[in-house]
Amino acid sequence: MFREVTAMEARQNFGELLNEVKYRHDNVLITKAGKPIAALIDVDLYEKVRKMRLQFENLTSELGNAYKNVEQEIAEAEVNEALKKIKGK
């Protein structure tokens, strides 16, 4: 389940929200002035997101190194061509 609460509600009910996340695997979006500012998610989902982010950072670093000595226009053209092929599948 997905739940949205204000920052004040989160402060007042933090223990309850933690239980919802831990035991019911709910997700809680915390808002302030109507805008999202944070989220409470269970540890398993957090670990998946953290690993995905690390993989993304490693891949972008490798890509940057692969194109280190290539002119920007050529690099952009090759990346755009690869994206077209991926999206075409």
VMD Tcl script that builds the backbone (N, CA, C; Angstrom):
set m [mol new atoms 267]
animate dup $m
set s [atomselect $m all]
$s set {name element resname resid chain x y z} {
  {N N MET 1 A 0.834 -1.184 0.000}
  {CA C MET 1 A 0.000 0.000 0.000}
  {C C MET 1 A 0.879 1.247 0.000}
  {N N PHE 2 A 0.372 2.284 -0.585}
  {CA C PHE 2 A 1.050 3.563 -0.650}
  {C C PHE 2 A 0.262 4.567 0.182}
  {N N ARG 3 A 0.964 5.285 1.028}
  {CA C ARG 3 A 0.300 6.260 1.886}
  {C C ARG 3 A 1.056 7.580 1.812}
  {N N GLU 4 A 0.314 8.673 1.830}
  {CA C GLU 4 A 0.920 10.005 1.823}
  {C C GLU 4 A 0.547 10.708 3.125}
  {N N VAL 5 A 1.562 11.271 3.787}
  {CA C VAL 5 A 1.323 11.996 5.038}
  {C C VAL 5 A 2.116 13.291 5.018}
  {N N THR 6 A 1.652 14.252 5.796}
  {CA C THR 6 A 2.395 15.504 5.925}
  {C C THR 6 A 3.558 15.282 6.889}
  {N N ALA 7 A 4.505 16.205 6.859}
  {CA C ALA 7 A 5.654 16.108 7.762}
  {C C ALA 7 A 5.191 16.122 9.220}
  {N N MET 8 A 4.180 16.926 9.516}
  {CA C MET 8 A 3.681 16.981 10.886}
  {C C MET 8 A 3.056 15.636 11.293}
  {N N GLU 9 A 2.269 15.046 10.390}
  {CA C GLU 9 A 1.683 13.726 10.680}
  {C C GLU 9 A 2.775 12.683 10.872}
  {N N ALA 10 A 3.831 12.788 10.075}
  {CA C ALA 10 A 4.937 11.841 10.199}
  {C C ALA 10 A 5.604 11.975 11.567}
  {N N ARG 11 A 5.808 13.201 12.016}
  {CA C ARG 11 A 6.408 13.418 13.340}
  {C C ARG 11 A 5.515 12.849 14.439}
  {N N GLN 12 A 4.225 13.085 14.331}
  {CA C GLN 12 A 3.295 12.662 15.372}
  {C C GLN 12 A 3.083 11.153 15.391}
  {N N ASN 13 A 3.246 10.499 14.245}
  {CA C ASN 13 A 2.939 9.068 14.147}
  {C C ASN 13 A 4.123 8.249 13.643}
  {N N PHE 14 A 5.325 8.685 13.941}
  {CA C PHE 14 A 6.510 8.055 13.366}
  {C C PHE 14 A 6.600 6.566 13.694}
  {N N GLY 15 A 6.360 6.198 14.940}
  {CA C GLY 15 A 6.418 4.794 15.331}
  {C C GLY 15 A 5.415 3.945 14.570}
  {N N GLU 16 A 4.217 4.439 14.412}
  {CA C GLU 16 A 3.177 3.730 13.671}
  {C C GLU 16 A 3.564 3.575 12.199}
  {N N LEU 17 A 4.118 4.635 11.630}
  {CA C LEU 17 A 4.544 4.577 10.232}
  {C C LEU 17 A 5.675 3.567 10.039}
  {N N LEU 18 A 6.605 3.538 10.972}
  {CA C LEU 18 A 7.687 2.552 10.894}
  {C C LEU 18 A 7.138 1.131 10.929}
  {N N ASN 19 A 6.156 0.895 11.774}
  {CA C ASN 19 A 5.539 -0.437 11.834}
  {C C ASN 19 A 4.838 -0.783 10.522}
  {N N GLU 20 A 4.154 0.179 9.932}
  {CA C GLU 20 A 3.485 -0.065 8.656}
  {C C GLU 20 A 4.506 -0.445 7.582}
  {N N VAL 21 A 5.625 0.231 7.589}
  {CA C VAL 21 A 6.668 -0.044 6.596}
  {C C VAL 21 A 7.309 -1.403 6.866}
  {N N LYS 22 A 7.605 -1.676 8.124}
  {CA C LYS 22 A 8.308 -2.917 8.469}
  {C C LYS 22 A 7.422 -4.152 8.318}
  {N N TYR 23 A 6.229 -4.102 8.865}
  {CA C TYR 23 A 5.416 -5.320 8.943}
  {C C TYR 23 A 4.440 -5.477 7.771}
  {N N ARG 24 A 3.983 -4.377 7.212}
  {CA C ARG 24 A 3.017 -4.473 6.109}
  {C C ARG 24 A 3.652 -4.137 4.763}
  {N N HIS 25 A 4.936 -3.776 4.801}
  {CA C HIS 25 A 5.686 -3.416 3.593}
  {C C HIS 25 A 5.018 -2.280 2.826}
  {N N ASP 26 A 4.423 -1.359 3.582}
  {CA C ASP 26 A 3.822 -0.171 2.986}
  {C C ASP 26 A 4.912 0.827 2.620}
  {N N ASN 27 A 4.590 1.753 1.752}
  {CA C ASN 27 A 5.466 2.869 1.413}
  {C C ASN 27 A 4.772 4.142 1.869}
  {N N VAL 28 A 5.543 5.060 2.436}
  {CA C VAL 28 A 4.976 6.298 2.952}
  {C C VAL 28 A 5.694 7.478 2.307}
  {N N LEU 29 A 4.930 8.330 1.651}
  {CA C LEU 29 A 5.474 9.547 1.067}
  {C C LEU 29 A 5.191 10.686 2.039}
  {N N ILE 30 A 6.230 11.398 2.420}
  {CA C ILE 30 A 6.091 12.509 3.363}
  {C C ILE 30 A 6.150 13.810 2.574}
  {N N THR 31 A 5.152 14.658 2.802}
  {CA C THR 31 A 5.067 15.929 2.077}
  {C C THR 31 A 5.172 17.107 3.040}
  {N N LYS 32 A 5.604 18.220 2.483}
  {CA C LYS 32 A 5.654 19.468 3.245}
  {C C LYS 32 A 5.171 20.559 2.315}
  {N N ALA 33 A 4.186 21.282 2.736}
  {CA C ALA 33 A 3.558 22.317 1.901}
  {C C ALA 33 A 3.073 21.725 0.585}
  {N N GLY 34 A 2.592 20.472 0.653}
  {CA C GLY 34 A 2.042 19.810 -0.522}
  {C C GLY 34 A 3.064 19.213 -1.474}
  {N N LYS 35 A 4.351 19.341 -1.155}
  {CA C LYS 35 A 5.399 18.832 -2.034}
  {C C LYS 35 A 6.105 17.636 -1.382}
  {N N PRO 36 A 6.392 16.589 -2.156}
  {CA C PRO 36 A 7.106 15.433 -1.610}
  {C C PRO 36 A 8.506 15.825 -1.157}
  {N N ILE 37 A 8.888 15.379 0.065}
  {CA C ILE 37 A 10.235 15.691 0.567}
  {C C ILE 37 A 11.007 14.447 0.979}
  {N N ALA 38 A 10.302 13.356 1.279}
  {CA C ALA 38 A 10.988 12.139 1.717}
  {C C ALA 38 A 10.033 10.965 1.595}
  {N N ALA 39 A 10.590 9.769 1.727}
  {CA C ALA 39 A 9.768 8.563 1.678}
  {C C ALA 39 A 10.301 7.560 2.680}
  {N N LEU 40 A 9.389 6.799 3.254}
  {CA C LEU 40 A 9.753 5.674 4.107}
  {C C LEU 40 A 9.474 4.405 3.320}
  {N N ILE 41 A 10.512 3.590 3.150}
  {CA C ILE 41 A 10.369 2.321 2.445}
  {C C ILE 41 A 11.045 1.240 3.266}
  {N N ASP 42 A 10.681 -0.037 3.023}
  {CA C ASP 42 A 11.304 -1.095 3.807}
  {C C ASP 42 A 12.749 -1.303 3.362}
  {N N VAL 43 A 13.521 -1.940 4.205}
  {CA C VAL 43 A 14.951 -2.096 4.000}
  {C C VAL 43 A 15.253 -2.892 2.732}
  {N N ASP 44 A 14.461 -3.904 2.420}
  {CA C ASP 44 A 14.711 -4.697 1.218}
  {C C ASP 44 A 14.630 -3.832 -0.043}
  {N N LEU 45 A 13.603 -3.000 -0.129}
  {CA C LEU 45 A 13.467 -2.120 -1.278}
  {C C LEU 45 A 14.593 -1.092 -1.308}
  {N N TYR 46 A 14.953 -0.569 -0.154}
  {CA C TYR 46 A 16.059 0.385 -0.071}
  {C C TYR 46 A 17.342 -0.233 -0.608}
  {N N GLU 47 A 17.632 -1.466 -0.219}
  {CA C GLU 47 A 18.847 -2.139 -0.683}
  {C C GLU 47 A 18.831 -2.335 -2.191}
  {N N LYS 48 A 17.677 -2.679 -2.753}
  {CA C LYS 48 A 17.575 -2.833 -4.207}
  {C C LYS 48 A 17.848 -1.506 -4.904}
  {N N VAL 49 A 17.252 -0.435 -4.403}
  {CA C VAL 49 A 17.451 0.890 -4.998}
  {C C VAL 49 A 18.909 1.315 -4.867}
  {N N ARG 50 A 19.498 1.074 -3.712}
  {CA C ARG 50 A 20.904 1.442 -3.483}
  {C C ARG 50 A 21.822 0.700 -4.451}
  {N N LYS 51 A 21.583 -0.597 -4.645}
  {CA C LYS 51 A 22.409 -1.384 -5.567}
  {C C LYS 51 A 22.220 -0.920 -7.006}
  {N N MET 52 A 20.985 -0.623 -7.382}
  {CA C MET 52 A 20.730 -0.132 -8.732}
  {C C MET 52 A 21.437 1.197 -8.971}
  {N N ARG 53 A 21.412 2.058 -7.983}
  {CA C ARG 53 A 22.078 3.357 -8.120}
  {C C ARG 53 A 23.581 3.171 -8.263}
  {N N LEU 54 A 24.156 2.277 -7.481}
  {CA C LEU 54 A 25.583 2.007 -7.570}
  {C C LEU 54 A 25.945 1.442 -8.945}
  {N N GLN 55 A 25.124 0.517 -9.449}
  {CA C GLN 55 A 25.361 -0.038 -10.781}
  {C C GLN 55 A 25.282 1.057 -11.846}
  {N N PHE 56 A 24.299 1.934 -11.714}
  {CA C PHE 56 A 24.156 3.030 -12.668}
  {C C PHE 56 A 25.385 3.935 -12.628}
  {N N GLU 57 A 25.856 4.277 -11.439}
  {CA C GLU 57 A 27.037 5.131 -11.308}
  {C C GLU 57 A 28.266 4.463 -11.919}
  {N N ASN 58 A 28.414 3.157 -11.698}
  {CA C ASN 58 A 29.547 2.433 -12.278}
  {C C ASN 58 A 29.471 2.411 -13.797}
  {N N LEU 59 A 28.274 2.161 -14.335}
  {CA C LEU 59 A 28.104 2.131 -15.784}
  {C C LEU 59 A 28.371 3.494 -16.418}
  {N N THR 60 A 27.879 4.556 -15.804}
  {CA C THR 60 A 28.108 5.885 -16.369}
  {C C THR 60 A 29.586 6.267 -16.284}
  {N N SER 61 A 30.252 5.814 -15.240}
  {CA C SER 61 A 31.694 6.067 -15.116}
  {C C SER 61 A 32.459 5.327 -16.210}
  {N N GLU 62 A 32.085 4.064 -16.444}
  {CA C GLU 62 A 32.727 3.288 -17.508}
  {C C GLU 62 A 32.478 3.929 -18.870}
  {N N LEU 63 A 31.258 4.377 -19.079}
  {CA C LEU 63 A 30.925 5.028 -20.347}
  {C C LEU 63 A 31.734 6.305 -20.513}
  {N N GLY 64 A 31.849 7.070 -19.448}
  {CA C GLY 64 A 32.648 8.298 -19.497}
  {C C GLY 64 A 34.104 8.008 -19.818}
  {N N ASN 65 A 34.648 6.954 -19.224}
  {CA C ASN 65 A 36.042 6.589 -19.501}
  {C C ASN 65 A 36.218 6.102 -20.934}
  {N N ALA 66 A 35.218 5.378 -21.450}
  {CA C ALA 66 A 35.304 4.862 -22.817}
  {C C ALA 66 A 35.330 6.003 -23.837}
  {N N TYR 67 A 34.689 7.108 -23.507}
  {CA C TYR 67 A 34.617 8.241 -24.430}
  {C C TYR 67 A 35.507 9.415 -24.003}
  {N N LYS 68 A 36.457 9.136 -23.153}
  {CA C LYS 68 A 37.305 10.188 -22.601}
  {C C LYS 68 A 38.050 10.974 -23.691}
  {N N ASN 69 A 38.552 10.281 -24.681}
  {CA C ASN 69 A 39.348 10.938 -25.716}
  {C C ASN 69 A 38.604 11.071 -27.044}
  {N N VAL 70 A 37.278 11.039 -26.994}
  {CA C VAL 70 A 36.463 11.131 -28.201}
  {C C VAL 70 A 35.778 12.498 -28.222}
  {N N GLU 71 A 35.699 13.092 -29.408}
  {CA C GLU 71 A 35.021 14.382 -29.519}
  {C C GLU 71 A 33.573 14.246 -29.076}
  {N N GLN 72 A 33.063 15.291 -28.454}
  {CA C GLN 72 A 31.718 15.264 -27.881}
  {C C GLN 72 A 30.648 14.930 -28.912}
  {N N GLU 73 A 30.725 15.494 -30.098}
  {CA C GLU 73 A 29.719 15.255 -31.127}
  {C C GLU 73 A 29.688 13.782 -31.527}
  {N N ILE 74 A 30.857 13.168 -31.664}
  {CA C ILE 74 A 30.947 11.755 -32.036}
  {C C ILE 74 A 30.379 10.883 -30.922}
  {N N ALA 75 A 30.764 11.195 -29.703}
  {CA C ALA 75 A 30.273 10.420 -28.558}
  {C C ALA 75 A 28.755 10.500 -28.464}
  {N N GLU 76 A 28.203 11.708 -28.584}
  {CA C GLU 76 A 26.754 11.879 -28.507}
  {C C GLU 76 A 26.048 11.120 -29.630}
  {N N ALA 77 A 26.609 11.161 -30.830}
  {CA C ALA 77 A 26.002 10.459 -31.959}
  {C C ALA 77 A 25.982 8.948 -31.711}
  {N N GLU 78 A 27.076 8.409 -31.193}
  {CA C GLU 78 A 27.132 6.970 -30.923}
  {C C GLU 78 A 26.166 6.563 -29.813}
  {N N VAL 79 A 26.093 7.371 -28.769}
  {CA C VAL 79 A 25.173 7.077 -27.667}
  {C C VAL 79 A 23.732 7.166 -28.160}
  {N N ASN 80 A 23.419 8.190 -28.936}
  {CA C ASN 80 A 22.053 8.322 -29.464}
  {C C ASN 80 A 21.683 7.168 -30.372}
  {N N GLU 81 A 22.625 6.702 -31.186}
  {CA C GLU 81 A 22.377 5.548 -32.062}
  {C C GLU 81 A 22.112 4.289 -31.228}
  {N N ALA 82 A 22.897 4.101 -30.179}
  {CA C ALA 82 A 22.686 2.941 -29.310}
  {C C ALA 82 A 21.318 3.011 -28.635}
  {N N LEU 83 A 20.909 4.197 -28.208}
  {CA C LEU 83 A 19.588 4.356 -27.577}
  {C C LEU 83 A 18.470 4.053 -28.559}
  {N N LYS 84 A 18.631 4.478 -29.813}
  {CA C LYS 84 A 17.626 4.177 -30.837}
  {C C LYS 84 A 17.471 2.683 -31.031}
  {N N LYS 85 A 18.581 1.962 -31.036}
  {CA C LYS 85 A 18.546 0.505 -31.210}
  {C C LYS 85 A 17.843 -0.166 -30.031}
  {N N ILE 86 A 18.132 0.313 -28.840}
  {CA C ILE 86 A 17.512 -0.264 -27.637}
  {C C ILE 86 A 16.005 -0.006 -27.646}
  {N N LYS 87 A 15.621 1.213 -27.953}
  {CA C LYS 87 A 14.199 1.577 -27.954}
  {C C LYS 87 A 13.437 0.883 -29.078}
  {N N GLY 88 A 14.145 0.529 -30.152}
  {CA C GLY 88 A 13.512 -0.131 -31.284}
  {C C GLY 88 A 13.180 -1.589 -31.017}
  {N N LYS 89 A 13.732 -2.169 -29.968}
  {CA C LYS 89 A 13.500 -3.592 -29.665}
  {C C LYS 89 A 12.139 -3.805 -29.088}
}
mol reanalyze $m
mol bondsrecalc $m
mol representation Tube
mol addrep $m
